[in-house]
């Protein structure tokens, strides 16, 4: 069931936020100026139509531009709803846009008896419907930071990847003190990333901290201020430092997770995702580059085992 709500943050910027923070329940934003610019569509067509209706309450004309902050489906699979909009994304998003398809997701979602490794994601996707999603890729691909003028409202698209993914963009509206983060920020819910770099992710959060925004819209979780950025950065620094020590001591990933004191972060949703973040640090300790292939099944097996141990 959708929990999508729109909130006006500043004269030009609105956030559409979902109180559910599990897999796929992502946020979006609207800059209601210069023909309208939407930041991220949602995971399926039904949900994105609801999003478009919320935005139409304050911007009745169809938005002219849509930015995809990265290629994960919960931030771009609803693109088709904004028909005719220019779709802007970084090269890293465009190149990976079809790496995982709605057809594969729908197959997993509708399995009668999913294998144990897919059971959690099967359950988490129960409320979505990927059957009518048509991949609608970017029409304008950027390679670096880009500024857009929306009839006097400046919007900066800042490339901060590879952090959560290769193509991470954050959207800064400097004159109104707003940054829309995509999945470079998970607020009050545990982050998880696949390709990308732990140190790059920390650097990306530091870069946005230096902008000193008043309003920060995360990819998942509630709208926050500077405190949300700082807390997320400190989480990654703590996990990285602990995991590096565990790796040097010859511990397994799950042994490392058992020994980490998450403190304030233990109250975040889905704390067992720390296993994926420790896996990433272990790969980095072993000398892997950010885009080195790895066994995602083994990663998720440890995530699920830690979930079981934590009673999730």
C-alpha positions as MATLAB code, in Angstrom:
seq = 'XXXXXXXXXXXXXXXXXXXXXXXXXXXXXXXXXXXXXXXXXXXXXXXXXXXXXXXXXXXXXXXXXXXXXXXXXXXXXXXXXXXXXXXXXXXXXXXXXXXXXXXXXXXXXXXXXXXXXXXXXXXXXXXXXXXXXXXXXXXXXXXXXXXXXXXXXXXXXXXXXXXXXXXXXXXXXXXXXXXXXXXXXXXXXXXXXXXXXXXXXXXXXXXXXXXXXXXXXXXXXXXXXXXXXXXXXXXXXXXXXXXXXXXXXXXXXXXXXXXXXXXXXXXXXXXXXXXXXXXXXXXXXXXXXXXXXXXXXXXXXXXXXXXXXXXX';
ca = [
       0.000    0.000    0.000;
       1.330    3.434   -0.940;
       2.151    5.977    1.759;
       3.127    8.705   -0.723;
       2.667   12.300    0.454;
       3.694   15.636   -1.085;
       5.189   18.426    1.019;
       6.186   21.917   -0.108;
       9.658   22.719    1.197;
      10.358   26.113   -0.413;
       8.632   28.408   -2.927;
       9.728   26.210   -5.851;
      10.550   22.794   -4.401;
       8.210   19.996   -3.347;
       9.113   16.574   -1.981;
       7.073   13.416   -2.433;
       8.022   11.045    0.363;
       6.969    7.529    1.331;
       6.970    6.575    5.006;
       7.682    2.968    4.041;
      11.431    2.544    3.610;
      11.797   -1.056    2.472;
      13.061   -2.103   -0.926;
      11.439   -0.019   -3.659;
       9.627    2.576   -1.538;
      11.551    5.606   -2.754;
      11.139    9.380   -2.754;
      10.884   12.001   -5.485;
      10.942   15.776   -5.866;
       9.557   18.561   -8.044;
      11.047   21.924   -8.909;
       7.904   23.814   -9.959;
       9.534   26.405  -12.218;
      10.613   26.744  -15.824;
       8.163   24.157  -17.091;
       8.760   21.834  -14.155;
      11.553   19.421  -13.309;
      10.830   16.108  -11.587;
      13.589   14.325   -9.695;
      13.040   10.565  -10.083;
       9.996    8.583  -11.039;
       8.913    5.634   -8.878;
       9.008    1.835   -9.054;
       5.908    1.051  -11.080;
       3.350    2.759  -13.281;
       0.508    2.849  -10.753;
       2.650    4.496   -8.084;
       4.164    6.995  -10.514;
       0.706    7.989  -11.745;
      -0.166    8.761   -8.145;
       3.039   10.826   -7.954;
       2.152   12.736  -11.126;
      -1.296   13.522   -9.700;
       0.235   14.952   -6.539;
       2.550   17.149   -8.594;
      -0.307   18.265  -10.860;
      -1.985   19.815   -7.802;
       0.753   22.487   -7.768;
       2.039   22.287  -11.368;
      -0.887   21.420  -13.664;
       1.178   21.365  -16.863;
       3.099   18.199  -17.678;
       6.703   18.616  -16.429;
       9.166   19.320  -19.225;
      12.145   17.651  -17.554;
      12.772   14.518  -15.504;
      16.093   13.735  -13.817;
      16.968   10.128  -12.947;
      19.479   10.179  -10.096;
      20.623    6.626  -10.941;
      19.527    3.478  -12.770;
      17.858    1.441  -10.002;
      14.250    0.751  -10.974;
      12.639    2.438   -7.985;
      14.013    5.750   -9.294;
      13.285    5.386  -13.007;
      10.855    2.595  -13.919;
       7.945    5.037  -13.873;
       9.529    7.314  -16.510;
       6.877    6.443  -19.100;
       4.251    8.302  -17.061;
       5.972   11.617  -17.834;
       5.495   11.268  -21.566;
       7.279   13.890  -23.631;
       9.592   15.011  -20.841;
      13.310   15.313  -21.478;
      14.891   12.613  -19.312;
      18.291   13.645  -17.950;
      20.799   11.258  -16.385;
      24.502   10.654  -16.048;
      26.293    8.345  -18.470;
      26.688    5.757  -15.701;
      22.904    5.599  -15.329;
      22.237    5.446  -19.063;
      24.788    2.696  -19.675;
      23.328    0.470  -16.930;
      19.680    1.332  -17.497;
      18.680   -2.150  -18.689;
      21.019   -4.185  -16.467;
      17.995   -5.467  -14.528;
      14.622   -5.475  -16.234;
      11.015   -5.129  -15.047;
      10.302   -8.518  -16.616;
      12.812  -10.202  -14.307;
      11.416   -8.342  -11.315;
       7.843   -9.377  -12.176;
       8.947  -13.006  -12.508;
      10.412  -12.899   -8.995;
       7.410  -11.015   -7.608;
       4.902  -13.548   -8.932;
       6.772  -16.773   -8.098;
       4.496  -19.326   -6.463;
       7.288  -20.805   -4.351;
      10.435  -18.661   -4.444;
      13.749  -20.147   -3.336;
      14.946  -19.134    0.121;
      17.473  -16.636   -1.235;
      14.670  -14.751   -3.037;
      11.935  -15.077   -0.432;
      12.478  -11.701    1.224;
      12.578   -9.726   -2.010;
       9.534  -11.681   -3.258;
       7.641  -10.548   -0.160;
       8.917   -6.965   -0.323;
       7.757   -6.613   -3.933;
       4.264   -7.965   -3.285;
       2.613   -4.527   -3.438;
       4.194   -3.511   -6.747;
       3.200   -4.443  -10.302;
       5.964   -4.420  -12.892;
       3.910   -6.043  -15.659;
       3.172   -2.805  -17.542;
       6.507   -1.055  -17.019;
       8.193   -0.083  -20.289;
      11.822    0.902  -19.831;
      12.038    4.555  -20.879;
      15.712    5.542  -20.910;
      17.382    8.945  -20.654;
      17.174   11.238  -23.657;
      19.871   13.656  -22.435;
      23.050   12.095  -21.071;
      25.518   14.202  -19.091;
      29.105   13.425  -18.175;
      29.798   15.918  -15.378;
      28.193   18.659  -13.268;
      25.520   20.519  -15.216;
      23.481   23.640  -14.448;
      19.922   24.199  -15.667;
      18.104   27.549  -15.591;
      14.382   27.120  -14.905;
      13.207   30.665  -15.666;
      15.532   32.122  -13.048;
      15.572   29.149  -10.671;
      19.036   27.610  -10.833;
      19.320   23.835  -10.570;
      22.737   22.177  -10.333;
      23.062   18.500  -11.243;
      26.135   17.309   -9.351;
      27.861   14.084  -10.305;
      29.057   12.316   -7.147;
      29.457    8.717   -8.315;
      30.462    6.018   -8.167;
      29.029    5.947   -4.644;
      25.716    4.067   -4.351;
      25.924    3.414   -8.105;
      28.115    4.466  -10.990;
      25.788    7.211  -12.206;
      24.839    8.986   -8.972;
      23.520   12.527   -9.389;
      22.351   14.854   -6.637;
      20.130   17.813   -7.497;
      20.939   21.111   -5.790;
      18.645   24.123   -5.824;
      21.139   26.554   -4.275;
      19.009   29.676   -3.929;
      16.378   27.728   -1.978;
      18.756   25.621    0.119;
      17.505   22.242   -1.092;
      19.372   19.125   -2.159;
      17.597   16.053   -3.553;
      19.940   13.127   -2.994;
      18.646   10.020   -4.709;
      20.152    6.991   -2.996;
      23.337    8.777   -2.036;
      21.331    9.306    1.165;
      19.174    6.826    3.059;
      17.780    8.646    6.102;
      16.919    6.637    9.212;
      17.134    3.446    7.179;
      20.258    1.432    6.509;
      21.916    2.181    3.155;
      22.978   -0.491    0.715;
      24.985   -0.247   -2.470;
      26.308   -2.520   -5.152;
      28.767   -0.971   -7.537;
      30.522    2.089   -6.183;
      33.050    2.830   -3.482;
      32.760    3.311    0.266;
      35.276    6.158    0.231;
      33.546    7.785   -2.750;
      30.221    7.555   -0.928;
      31.726    9.260    2.115;
      33.251   11.932   -0.134;
      29.876   12.481   -1.829;
      28.175   13.064    1.513;
      30.957   15.437    2.575;
      30.560   17.393   -0.658;
      26.866   17.931   -0.005;
      27.515   18.779    3.650;
      29.730   21.623    2.434;
      26.744   23.057    0.546;
      25.066   23.535    3.961;
      21.512   22.845    2.719;
      18.492   23.597    4.868;
      16.405   20.829    3.293;
      17.671   17.403    2.233;
      15.434   14.926    0.404;
      16.850   11.392    0.683;
      16.203    8.573   -1.735;
      14.561    6.672    1.120;
      13.357    7.916    4.481;
      12.048   11.253    5.777;
      13.183   14.694    4.677;
      15.939   15.994    6.932;
      18.556   18.699    7.280;
      22.315   18.662    7.601;
      22.058   16.235   10.516;
      20.891   13.436    8.237;
      23.905   13.836    5.966;
      26.322   13.869    8.891;
      24.767   10.793   10.484;
      24.954    8.829    7.230;
      28.583    9.802    6.659;
      29.518    8.809   10.209;
      27.778    5.465    9.698;
      29.884    4.691    6.641;
      33.070    5.812    8.369;
      32.327    3.595   11.387;
      31.442    0.560    9.266;
      34.487    1.066    7.033;
      36.929    1.373    9.920;
      35.486   -1.616   11.775;
      35.368   -3.781    8.654;
      38.959   -2.945    7.749;
      40.094   -4.086   11.192;
      37.992   -7.253   10.908;
      39.443   -8.029    7.499;
      42.987   -7.627    8.839;
      42.101   -9.966   11.706;
      40.861  -12.656    9.308;
      37.232  -12.537   10.430;
      34.346  -13.533    8.200;
      31.813  -10.896    7.188;
      29.263  -12.229    9.676;
      31.875  -12.298   12.441;
      32.633   -8.677   11.653;
      28.934   -7.803   11.788;
      28.561   -9.555   15.135;
      31.306   -7.390   16.608;
      30.255   -3.989   15.345;
      28.591   -1.553   17.732;
      26.022    0.274   15.614;
      24.909    2.502   18.470;
      22.383    5.063   17.233;
      22.288    3.370   13.812;
      20.965    0.108   15.263;
      17.559    1.815   15.446;
      17.509    2.458   11.708;
      15.211    0.311    9.591;
      16.787   -2.892    8.232;
      20.058   -2.774   10.225;
      21.019   -6.189    8.783;
      21.957   -4.456    5.533;
      25.252   -3.686    7.239;
      26.395   -7.098    5.989;
      26.319   -5.834    2.398;
      28.300   -2.759    3.360;
      30.914   -4.885    5.162;
      31.131   -7.108    2.078;
      31.930   -4.044   -0.011;
      34.719   -2.958    2.371;
      36.151   -6.492    2.302;
      36.262   -6.383   -1.502;
      38.031   -3.036   -1.328;
      40.527   -4.408    1.204;
      41.243   -7.242   -1.231;
      42.118   -4.682   -3.917;
      38.943   -4.875   -6.020;
      37.990   -1.843   -8.076;
      34.563   -0.288   -7.597;
      33.161   -2.051  -10.672;
      34.717   -5.484  -10.123;
      32.079   -8.204  -10.471;
      31.167  -10.147   -7.330;
      28.757  -12.818   -6.107;
      25.646  -10.850   -5.167;
      23.958  -14.084   -4.081;
      26.614  -14.647   -1.415;
      26.200  -11.060   -0.236;
      22.452  -11.399    0.115;
      22.813  -14.754    1.835;
      24.802  -13.022    4.585;
      22.288  -10.167    4.711;
      19.476  -12.691    5.191;
      21.411  -14.647    7.822;
      22.110  -11.462    9.769;
      18.440  -10.546    9.455;
      17.549  -13.918   10.997;
      20.021  -13.413   13.837;
      18.675   -9.931   14.566;
      15.104  -11.178   14.521;
      14.081   -9.108   11.502;
];
